[in-house]
Amino acid sequence: TIGPLLWCTLMYAIILLIFGVFFTGGAAASLASDANQGDGELVDHWIGVQNAVFTLSMAMLGGQDWGDIYDSLGPAGWTSQFGFIVFIGFTHIALLNTVTAVFIKCAFMRFELDREFVVQQEQEEKRDYLLSVKQIFMELDEDC
C-alpha cells in the first residue's frame, strides 16, 4: 500500500505546483501594475510558488475558507479567480476521487487475497477431516 500512496502524493504535488505557478504568475503580473502594489493578501497568498502551493493546500484540505482565498485573487483578475474555481473543482472531483479509488482498489485486492487464504484454509481443514474419517473407517474395518 505504500506504492499507491507515493504515486498519489506525487500526483498531488505536481498538480499543486502547476496551479501554484499559474497563480504566482497572475499575482506577479497584477503587482507589476502600480494600481495593486498595496494589496497585502495577494502578496501573502500568491507571491512565491511556495506561498501559492501552501495556500492551495489549505484551500483543498479545509485549512482556509475558499471564499477568502478567492477574494484574495480579485486584484489578479477574473482569469485567476476562474482558475481557482477550476482548481477546487478538479481537486475535489477528479483528484480526490482518483486517490480514493486507488485505495479502495488496494483494499479489495487485499480482501481477495484474504478470501483466497480463508478458502484454502477451509479446504485444508476439509481434507484433514476426510483423512481422519477415512482412518476411523480403516480402524473399524480391521476390527471386524
Protein Blocks (a to p, Z undefined) as FASTA:
>chain_A
ZZmmmmmmmmmmmmmmmmmmmmmmmmmmmmmpmklmmmmklmmmmgojklmmmmmmmmmn
opacfklmmmmmmmnojklmmmmmmmmmmmmmmmmmmmmmmmmmmmmmmmmmmmmmmmmm
mmmmmmmmmmmmmmmmmmmmmmZZ
